[in-house]
Amino acid sequence: MSGSSLISKSLPSAVLRVVDAWLGRELTINAPSKLNLRLKVEGRRSDGYHLLSMINCSTSRQDTLRIVLTSEPECVISTKPEGIIPAGLRENLVTLAFRGFWRECGFDSVPLGFRCLIEKNIPIGGGLGGGSADAAAMLRHLESVFGAALCEAFGISDDDLRARVMRAALSCGADVPYAVEGGLCWVGGIGEEVVSLRSHVVSPSKALIMVQPKPVPTAAFYNRFRLERPEIVYTPDSSGRSFMRSGAGDLALLVENDFEVTACGIVPEIRDGLTMAREVFPRGTALTGSGSVFFSLVPEGEEPRANELSVRLRERGVQSYLCFLIFS
C-alpha cells in the first residue's frame, strides 16, 4: 500500500502523484536570518499597526529545517538544541505556515502532515527574524514541491500561486512575506509590500551581528513607542524609496532604525553596545528590528577591526557573528 493511499482520494490526481513521490523523504531547507538595514516608520494605521519602509537583507547566519511529509495530518516539530519550543506548543509559526498554505490553496483541512527538525542557529527574540525565516522555509518547500501540481489541478498561474503563498505568509506574521522572498529587498506597508532588489549593485558584503543578552520585551516596546510617539503624520521615506528605484548604492549611507531610541530606553545596555560599535564603525551601525540585536556593516579589509570589537564586546557578555550578506 502506497503512502498516498492513506490520504484522501478527493485530492486531485496531480497532487496525489506528488504525494507519492515525496512522502517519507527528508529534505533539508536553509532559513537565513535577516537584518533591517533600514527601518523607518512612515505612519500608523487606525488599527495601530505601523506603516514601515525597510531595506532588508538576508545573512549567512541561518537555521536548518529537516522536513519529512507524512500521511497522518499531524504537525510534529522538534528542535536542536532541545527545549527551544515550549513543550506542548503545536501552533508555532512553521505549523501555521503549513496550514496557511493549504488553506490559501482552497483546502478545508490539511491533506497530509509533516515532521520537522529545526536546527536553531539564529538567536531568538533579537530582531533577526528566526521564527519568520523558519515559517518561510516551510512555505518555500511546499511551493517548490506542490506548486506545479496545484497550478495544473486548479488552473492557476505561477503568479497566482505566489500571491497565495504570500497571503499565507502574512497570516503568520509581518516579517514572513519578506522571508519568503529573501535577499536584498525593500519592504513596505505592514510587511505585505515586498520589492526584490536583486539587481542592485551594493556594498559592503559583510556584517558583524552583535547579540545583547538582555531581551527587549515586545509588548513593553510597542507600548512605550506609542507613548513616545502618540501621533505619527504620514511621511514617506524618501531616501529608502529612492534607493529602491536607483539600482545602486552604499548600504552604510542608508542604515537607520526609528525603533532604536525606544529599545535603548528599555535596555540601556543596547545603547552602550551601539556606542562601542560606532567608535569602530561610525557608518553602518544600528539596531535591527525592535529587539536586542545590533549590527555593523564591515567594509572589505576591515575584518580584523571587527574581530577586535568582538573581543571587547564578549567581555560585556555580548556574542557576535561575522556574517556574509546575501543579496540574491
C-alpha positions as CSV (number, residue, x, y, z in Angstrom):
1,M,0.0,0.0,0.0
2,S,1.5,3.4,-1.0
3,G,1.6,6.2,1.5
4,S,-0.8,8.3,-0.6
5,S,-3.5,5.5,-0.2
6,L,-3.8,6.7,3.4
7,I,-4.6,10.2,2.2
8,S,-8.0,11.4,1.0
9,K,-8.8,10.3,-2.6
10,S,-10.6,13.6,-3.0
11,L,-7.2,15.2,-3.8
12,P,-6.6,16.0,-7.4
13,S,-4.6,13.2,-9.2
14,A,-1.7,15.7,-10.0
15,V,-1.3,16.4,-6.2
16,L,-1.6,12.7,-5.3
17,R,1.3,11.9,-7.7
18,V,3.5,14.4,-5.9
19,V,2.5,13.0,-2.6
20,D,3.5,9.5,-3.8
21,A,6.9,10.9,-4.9
22,W,7.7,12.9,-1.7
23,L,6.0,11.1,1.2
24,G,8.6,10.0,3.7
25,R,11.5,11.7,2.0
26,E,13.6,14.1,4.0
27,L,14.5,17.4,2.5
28,T,16.9,19.9,4.1
29,I,15.9,23.6,3.8
30,N,18.0,26.6,4.9
31,A,16.3,29.5,6.7
32,P,18.5,32.6,6.6
33,S,18.3,35.4,9.3
34,K,17.6,39.0,8.2
35,L,18.9,42.4,9.1
36,N,16.7,45.5,8.9
37,L,19.4,47.7,7.4
38,R,16.9,50.5,7.3
39,L,13.7,50.8,9.3
40,K,11.7,54.0,9.0
41,V,8.2,54.5,10.4
42,E,6.2,56.3,7.7
43,G,2.9,56.3,9.6
44,R,0.4,54.4,11.7
45,R,-2.9,52.8,10.7
46,S,-6.1,53.3,12.5
47,D,-5.8,49.7,13.9
48,G,-2.5,50.6,15.5
49,Y,-0.2,48.8,13.0
50,H,2.8,50.8,11.9
51,L,3.5,51.6,8.2
52,L,7.1,50.9,7.6
53,S,9.7,51.4,4.9
54,M,12.6,48.9,5.3
55,I,15.6,47.8,3.5
56,N,16.1,44.1,4.5
57,C,18.9,41.7,3.7
58,S,19.4,38.0,4.4
59,T,22.6,36.9,6.1
60,S,24.6,33.7,6.2
61,R,23.5,33.1,9.8
62,Q,20.7,30.6,9.3
63,D,18.6,27.8,10.8
64,T,18.3,24.5,9.1
65,L,14.9,22.6,8.7
66,R,14.8,18.9,8.0
67,I,11.3,18.3,6.7
68,V,9.5,14.9,6.1
69,L,6.0,14.9,4.7
70,T,3.8,12.2,6.4
71,S,0.4,10.6,5.6
72,E,-1.0,11.4,9.1
73,P,-2.3,15.0,9.2
74,E,-0.2,15.9,12.3
75,C,2.5,18.5,12.6
76,V,5.4,17.4,14.7
77,I,8.2,19.8,15.4
78,S,11.4,19.2,17.4
79,T,14.4,21.4,17.8
80,K,18.2,21.1,18.2
81,P,19.1,22.1,20.8
82,E,16.1,20.8,22.6
83,G,13.7,22.9,24.6
84,I,13.6,26.0,22.3
85,I,10.0,25.4,21.5
86,P,8.0,25.0,24.8
87,A,6.6,21.5,25.4
88,G,3.1,21.1,24.1
89,L,3.2,24.1,21.8
90,R,1.7,22.9,18.5
91,E,0.8,26.1,16.7
92,N,4.2,27.6,16.2
93,L,5.0,29.6,13.0
94,V,6.1,26.6,11.0
95,T,2.8,24.8,11.7
96,L,0.8,28.0,11.0
97,A,2.6,28.3,7.6
98,F,1.9,24.7,6.7
99,R,-1.8,25.1,7.5
100,G,-2.0,28.5,5.8
101,F,-0.5,27.2,2.6
102,W,-3.2,24.6,2.2
103,R,-6.0,27.0,3.3
104,E,-4.9,29.5,0.7
105,C,-4.8,26.8,-2.0
106,G,-8.5,26.0,-1.3
107,F,-8.3,23.1,1.1
108,D,-10.7,23.0,4.1
109,S,-8.3,20.8,6.0
110,V,-4.7,19.9,5.5
111,P,-4.4,16.8,3.3
112,L,-1.2,15.5,4.9
113,G,1.2,16.2,7.8
114,F,4.9,16.6,8.5
115,R,7.8,16.0,10.8
116,C,10.3,18.8,11.1
117,L,13.6,19.1,13.0
118,I,14.7,22.7,13.3
119,E,18.4,23.2,14.0
120,K,18.5,26.6,15.6
121,N,21.4,28.9,14.9
122,I,19.6,32.2,14.7
123,P,19.5,33.9,18.1
124,I,15.9,34.0,19.4
125,G,14.0,37.2,20.1
126,G,16.6,39.7,19.0
127,G,15.2,41.0,15.7
128,L,16.9,38.6,13.3
129,G,13.6,37.0,12.2
130,G,14.4,33.4,13.1
131,G,10.8,32.2,13.6
132,S,9.7,34.0,10.4
133,A,12.6,32.5,8.5
134,D,11.6,29.0,9.6
135,A,8.0,29.6,8.6
136,A,9.1,31.0,5.2
137,A,11.3,28.0,4.6
138,M,8.3,25.7,5.0
139,L,6.2,27.8,2.6
140,R,9.1,27.8,0.0
141,H,9.3,24.0,0.4
142,L,5.6,23.5,-0.2
143,E,5.6,25.9,-3.1
144,S,8.5,24.1,-4.7
145,V,7.2,20.6,-4.2
146,F,3.4,21.1,-4.9
147,G,3.4,24.3,-7.0
148,A,3.3,22.8,-10.4
149,A,0.7,20.2,-9.4
150,L,-1.6,22.7,-7.8
151,C,-1.4,25.0,-10.8
152,E,-2.3,22.1,-13.1
153,A,-5.1,20.8,-10.8
154,F,-6.8,24.2,-10.3
155,G,-5.9,26.0,-13.5
156,I,-4.0,28.8,-11.7
157,S,-0.8,30.6,-12.8
158,D,2.5,30.7,-11.1
159,D,1.9,34.3,-10.2
160,D,-1.4,33.4,-8.6
161,L,0.2,30.6,-6.6
162,R,2.9,33.0,-5.4
163,A,0.2,35.5,-4.3
164,R,-1.5,32.8,-2.3
165,V,1.8,31.8,-0.7
166,M,2.4,35.5,0.3
167,R,-1.1,35.7,1.8
168,A,-0.3,32.6,3.8
169,A,3.0,34.2,4.8
170,L,1.3,37.5,6.0
171,S,-1.2,35.5,8.1
172,C,1.8,34.1,10.0
173,G,3.4,37.5,10.7
174,A,4.6,40.7,9.2
175,D,8.2,39.5,8.6
176,V,7.2,36.3,6.8
177,P,6.4,37.7,3.3
178,Y,9.9,39.2,3.1
179,A,11.5,36.0,4.4
180,V,9.8,34.0,1.6
181,E,11.4,36.3,-1.0
182,G,14.7,36.8,0.9
183,G,17.9,38.5,-0.3
184,L,18.0,42.3,-0.6
185,C,14.5,43.8,-0.6
186,W,12.6,47.0,0.1
187,V,9.6,46.1,2.4
188,G,6.7,48.4,3.0
189,G,3.2,48.7,4.5
190,I,3.0,46.3,7.5
191,G,5.2,43.9,5.6
192,E,3.0,42.9,2.7
193,E,4.8,45.0,0.1
194,V,8.0,43.3,-0.9
195,V,10.2,44.5,-3.8
196,S,13.2,42.5,-4.7
197,L,16.4,44.5,-5.2
198,R,18.5,41.6,-6.5
199,S,19.6,43.6,-9.5
200,H,21.1,46.4,-7.3
201,V,24.9,46.7,-7.1
202,V,25.7,47.4,-3.5
203,S,28.4,47.2,-0.8
204,P,29.7,46.1,1.7
205,S,29.1,42.4,1.7
206,K,29.7,41.6,5.4
207,A,28.2,42.5,8.7
208,L,29.1,41.9,12.3
209,I,25.9,40.9,14.2
210,M,26.0,41.6,17.9
211,V,23.6,39.9,20.4
212,Q,22.9,41.7,23.6
213,P,21.8,39.0,26.1
214,K,19.1,41.1,27.8
215,P,15.9,41.0,25.7
216,V,13.6,43.8,24.8
217,P,10.0,42.6,25.7
218,T,7.9,43.1,22.6
219,A,4.7,44.3,24.3
220,A,6.6,46.7,26.5
221,F,8.5,48.1,23.5
222,Y,5.4,48.9,21.5
223,N,3.5,50.4,24.5
224,R,6.5,52.7,25.1
225,F,6.9,53.6,21.4
226,R,3.2,54.6,21.2
227,L,3.6,56.7,24.3
228,E,6.7,58.4,22.9
229,R,5.0,59.0,19.5
230,P,1.3,59.2,20.2
231,E,0.7,60.7,16.7
232,I,2.6,60.0,13.5
233,V,1.9,62.1,10.5
234,Y,2.4,60.0,7.3
235,T,5.8,60.9,5.9
236,P,7.2,58.8,3.0
237,D,10.8,57.6,3.5
238,S,12.3,59.4,0.5
239,S,15.8,58.0,0.9
240,G,14.7,54.4,1.2
241,R,12.2,54.6,-1.7
242,S,14.8,56.4,-3.8
243,F,17.3,53.6,-3.2
244,M,14.6,51.1,-4.2
245,R,14.4,52.8,-7.6
246,S,18.0,53.7,-8.1
247,G,19.7,50.3,-8.6
248,A,23.0,51.1,-6.8
249,G,24.4,52.5,-3.6
250,D,26.4,52.3,-0.4
251,L,24.3,50.4,2.1
252,A,26.1,52.2,5.0
253,L,24.5,55.5,4.0
254,L,21.0,54.0,4.4
255,V,21.5,52.4,7.8
256,E,19.0,53.8,10.3
257,N,16.3,52.5,12.7
258,D,13.5,54.6,14.1
259,F,13.0,52.0,16.9
260,E,16.5,52.4,18.3
261,V,15.8,55.2,20.9
262,T,12.9,53.3,22.4
263,A,14.7,50.0,22.6
264,C,17.7,51.7,24.2
265,G,15.4,53.3,26.7
266,I,14.1,49.9,27.8
267,V,17.5,48.2,27.7
268,P,20.3,50.7,28.2
269,E,22.9,48.1,27.6
270,I,22.0,48.2,23.9
271,R,23.0,51.9,23.8
272,D,26.3,51.0,25.4
273,G,27.0,48.3,22.8
274,L,26.0,50.6,20.0
275,T,28.3,53.3,21.3
276,M,31.2,50.9,21.3
277,A,30.4,49.6,17.8
278,R,30.1,53.2,16.4
279,E,33.6,54.0,17.7
280,V,34.9,51.4,15.3
281,F,32.3,51.6,12.5
282,P,30.7,55.1,12.7
283,R,28.8,54.4,9.5
284,G,26.5,51.4,9.0
285,T,25.8,50.6,12.7
286,A,22.3,50.3,14.0
287,L,19.7,48.2,15.7
288,T,17.8,45.5,13.7
289,G,14.0,45.3,14.3
290,S,12.8,46.1,17.8
291,G,14.9,43.6,19.6
292,S,18.2,43.5,21.3
293,V,20.5,42.7,18.3
294,F,22.5,45.4,16.6
295,F,25.0,45.2,13.7
296,S,27.8,47.0,11.9
297,L,28.4,46.8,8.2
298,V,32.1,45.8,7.7
299,P,33.9,47.2,4.7
300,E,36.3,45.0,2.8
301,G,39.6,44.7,4.6
302,E,38.1,45.8,8.0
303,E,37.5,42.3,9.3
304,P,40.4,42.5,11.8
305,R,38.8,45.6,13.4
306,A,35.5,43.7,13.6
307,N,37.3,40.8,15.4
308,E,38.8,43.2,17.9
309,L,35.4,44.7,18.6
310,S,34.0,41.2,19.1
311,V,36.6,40.5,21.8
312,R,35.8,43.7,23.6
313,L,32.1,43.1,23.5
314,R,32.5,39.5,24.6
315,E,33.9,40.8,27.9
316,R,30.5,42.5,28.4
317,G,28.6,39.3,27.6
318,V,27.7,40.3,24.0
319,Q,28.1,37.5,21.5
320,S,28.9,38.4,17.9
321,Y,29.0,36.7,14.5
322,L,30.7,38.0,11.4
323,C,28.4,37.1,8.5
324,F,28.0,37.5,4.8
325,L,25.1,39.5,3.4
326,I,23.0,37.5,0.9
327,F,21.8,39.9,-1.8
328,S,20.1,37.4,-4.1
